[in-house]
């Protein structure tokens, strides 16, 4: 393996092994390249704004003839209050995947019924149900700032891609044409590949 492709600065041996195993698994499953600099504008996503800092450590482009999608290795810097109220700083390393969408969704937040997350009503004031797709609506809680725009953008093909995800512990947020998905779990092959698989499916919908 070419270790120069991964930034392992400051990682423990266990974390380094997890990063490397994830990268190897990603290469076996997809055609992967390390892209040049891309400003993903992650600051626009509420799901990532509950930390002191969010930093991109590594980015991998998942190549597709219809358009690239991306797997991101993200450093989540945060503080944890101790019983004595002395804040302790720590860093979590998480996988997030990103895709650019053909349609403009407005602002959308999607979670399964089993995940707990803070939702700002000002940003996501409208809950959206699809009466014609009861299985989807039964499984997912969809909030949007523009019900009509999201209804038009969230096609049956998109909902089918969502339903194809076997896991339940993830959150999806969309800002207009950009989607991110994450599960707030550590970077491991299993945690990362299903996120990558989902955004790769979405890239095919752009054809």
N, C-alpha and C positions, 0 to 999 in steps of 0.2 A: 504494500500500500504506500501511496505517496503522502507522507504525513504533512507535507507542505501545504496541502489543500485544506487542512483543518487548523483552526486556531485553538490550541490546547493550553494556552498561557493561563497559569493559575489553577488548572484543573488537578484534581487528585488522580491517582492511577485508575481508580474505579470509574471516575467520570470520563477520563480519556478513553478507556476501553469501550465505554458505552457510545461515545461519539464515533469512534472508529468502526464499531460494529454496525451502527446505524448507517454510516456512509457506505459501507460495503453492501449492506442489504439494499440500500437505495439504488446503487449501481447495478445490482443483480436484477432488480425489478423494472427499472426505467433507464432510458437514455438520459444521462445527467451531465451537465456542464457547470462550471463555475463562471457565473456571468461577471461582467464589469460592474462598476458602481451603478446602483439603481436606488433612487429615493422612493421608498415604498410609502412614505408619509404615514408611518404607523401611529403618529401622534393623533390622528383623526379618529382612532378607534377607541371607544369607551372601554372595551374589554381589556385594553392594555394600559388604561390610565389610572389604575389603582396601585401603582408602584412608584417608588421614588424616581426610578429611571428604568428605561427599557432600551437595551442596546443589542444591535445585531452582531453576533459573533461570526456566523457563517451563513452563506446563502448558496443554495443549489437550484439551478434551473432544470426543471423537468421538461425535456424537449418533446414537442408534439407538432405535427405538421399544421395543426389548426391554431397554434399559439402556445407559448411557454406558460407553465405554472411554476410555483416556487415552494421549496421547503426551507424554512428559516430556523436556525438555531439562535435562540434569543436568551439574553441575560436579563433576568428580572431582579432588580435591586430594590430592596424594601427594608423597612424597619419593623421589628417585633417588640412590643412592650413587655417587659419582664414584670413579675409580681411587684417589684420595687419601683416600677414605672421608669426604669432605665432602658431606653431604647437600644436594641441590639440590631446591628446591620447584618444582613445576610443576602446571598445571591442564589436565585434558583435558575436552573438552565432548563428551558422548555422548548419543545418543537411547536412551531406554528406553520401553517401552510397558507399560501396566498394564490389567488387566481384573479385574472381580469375578465370581466363579464361583457358579453355583447350588448346586453340591455342595461338601461339605467334603472336601478332598483330603488333609488332614494336612499333613506337610511333605514336599515332593517337589522333586527336582532332576533336570532333563532336559538332556542335551547330546547332540550328534551325535558320532560316532566320531572326527571330525577335529579337535575342539576340546580343548584341554588346560586343565584347571581344578583347583584345589585343592578337595578334598571332605573334609569333616570326618566321619569314620566315626561319631562319637558322635551326630551329628544325623541322618545319612542312613545307617543301618546295613544296610539291606536293598535289594538289587537286585531289580527287578521285570521279569519277562518276560511277554509275552502269547502263549501258545502258539497261540491262535486267530487271532493277527494277526502272523504271522512278518515281513512287510515292515516293520511298525512296530518290532518288537523288533530286527530286523537293523539298522535305521537309528539308533535312539535307545537311549541308556543311561539308565535310569530308576532313581533311588535314592529311597527313601522310609523314613519312620520308622514307618509303619503300612501294611503290605502290603494287608491286607483293605480298609481304608478307601479306599486309592488305587485298588485294583482296581474297586471299586464306583463310584467317582467318575469314573474315566478311561474314559468310555463310548466306543463306536465313533465317535460323532459328534465327540468331542474328539480322538480319535486321527486321524480323517480330516482335521480342521483342522490338526493338526500335520504330517501328510504332505503337505498342500497347500503348505507352505512350500517354495519352490524353493531357497532359500539353505541353506548348511550351517554358516555361522559364527555361531551364536547359542547362547545359553543361556537356559533357562526355569527359573524357580524359583517354587514355589507354597507359600504359607503359609496353610493352611486354605482360605479362600474368595478369597484374593487371589493373582493371578499377575502376574509381571513377565517380560519378555523383552527381551534386549539382545544386541548383537553387539560391544560394546567398540570400535566404529569411530566416527570423527568424525560430526558432524551434517551430513548431506547428504540431498537428496531421496531418492536410491536407498536409502541405508542406513535411512532413517526410515520410508519408506512401506510396506516389507514388514512391519515390526514393527507399524505401525498397522493394516495389513490383517488381520494375524493376530488382534489383540485385538478388532477389529470383528467378525470371524467368530465369536469366542467369545461376544460380547455377544448375537448372534442365537440362541445355544443356550439362552439363559435364557427364551425365549418358551415 
